[in-house]
Amino acid sequence: MALEGGLRAYEASLDRAGLALGAGGLVGGAFAAVLVGVGSGIAVVGLIVGFVIGVLITMMAAIAIGGPVWILCHALELRGPGTAVAVGALAGFALFLGGQTYGFGLFDMPVTDPQTLLFRWMSAVATSLVLALVSALIGWTMWRVAYRRVG
């Protein structure tokens, strides 16, 4: 069944939404484990702990940050893979940029000169863009598990 403009309709069920949350968590956990491995070497316990913490934090962030945005997109019938990638990327970018810039400059931060502040923001944007790619992958993975075409 096609919507106006030739767009495809997608639907999800509660059980697939739960599986999608788990799949997104696994992607985030794998990324966290890779970062732990790069940062501290191949220690099995460290990799397992990094993976488990990555899974949990990814699932919490997906629910708290991506969830409300995705509910709005779902209600507006913007349920395709492009929307999932965009929501994941934008949510991840905003989360990581805000975290690195003291809440976008809203909270007290160390006194710095303007040039240092510029480089801090440039570094935060570059890092957030990389992490937005991972967040986009998580969004796509969750969409792929949760949604099926109608008709």
N, C-alpha and C positions, 0 to 999 in steps of 0.2 A: 504494500500500500504506500503510495507516495503522497506527500503533502504538497501544498501550493509551491510552485516554482521548482518542482522536481526533487525536493528534499526528501530524504528517506526518514521514516518514522522509526524511533527506537523505544523500547520499553525495558524496564528492569523489574525485578522482584526482590522482595526483602532478603531471601536466602542468597541470591546472587550479589546483592549489595554487601552482605556480610563477607562473602567469599572475596569480593573485590577489595574490601578493606584489608583482609588478610594478605592478598596478593600485593597490594601497594606497600604494606608493611614489610613484606619479604624483600621487595626491591630496595626500600630504604635501609633495611637491615644489611643487605648485601653491600650497599654502598658504604655504610658505616664500617663494616668489617674490612673492606678494602682500605679505607682511610686509616683504620687502626693498624692494619698490616704494613702500610707504607710508613706510618709514623713510628711504630715501635717494633717492627720486625714480625716474624711469623711465630708468635707464641700462641699455641692453641687456645689456652684459657682466655687470653686477651681477645682473640678473634671471636670466640663464642660470646663473651661478655659484650663486646662491641656490636655484634650482630643482634643479640637480644635487646639491648638498649636501643639500637637503631630501629628495630621493629616497633617497639613500644612508642618511641617518640614520633616516628612516622605516622603511626595509627592515630595517636592523639592529635597531631597537627592536622592530619587529614580531616578528622572529625571537627575540630575546633575552628580551623581556618577555612579549609576547602569546603566543608559541609554546608555552611550557610550560603556560600556563593553558588554551590552546585544545586542546592534546593531551588534557588531563584532561577537558575538556568533551566532546570528540569521543568519548573512550572511554566516558563516561557517557551517550552518545547525546543530549547537549544540543547539537544542531547547527543550531538554527533562527536566524533573523535577530535575534530578540530577545537571544539568548545572545551573538551576535557583537557587537551594539551594546553590551551590558552589559560584556563582556570588554574591548572597546576603550575604553569610557568609564572603567571602573575602573582599567585599567592606565595610561591616559593621566593620569588624575587623580592616582594615587599617584606616578607618575614625576615629574610637574611639581611636585606639592606637596613631595615629598622634596627635589627639587633646589632649591627656593626657601627651605626651612627648615633648611638645613644637615643634611640627612638626618633630618628630623623631630626636630631638636634633639639628635641623638646626637653630632654633631661640634662642635668648638669654633667659636663664633661671636662676633662683636664684642659687647662688653659694652653692654647697653642697659637702659634702665629698663623696668619692667613694662608701662607704657602703650605704649611704642614696640614692644615685643615683641608685644603684643596686635594692634596695627595691622599689623605685619609678617605675622602669621599670617592676619589677616582678608584682607589683600591677596593673600597666597599662595593662600588658598582660593578667592577670587573669580577670580583668574587661572587657577587650575587647573581650575575649573569650565568656563571658556570653552574651554580647550584640551582638556578631556574631551569636549566636543561635537565638536571636530575629530577626536579619536581615535575617537569612536563612528562618525563618518562613514567613517573609514578602515576600521574593523572591518566595517561593513555592506558597503562596497564590496568588500572582500576576500571576504566570505561570498558575495556575489552572483555573483562570478566563479567561486569555487571549488566551490560546491555546486549540486547538481541534485536534484530530487525523485525518490524511488525509486517506480517503478511508474506 
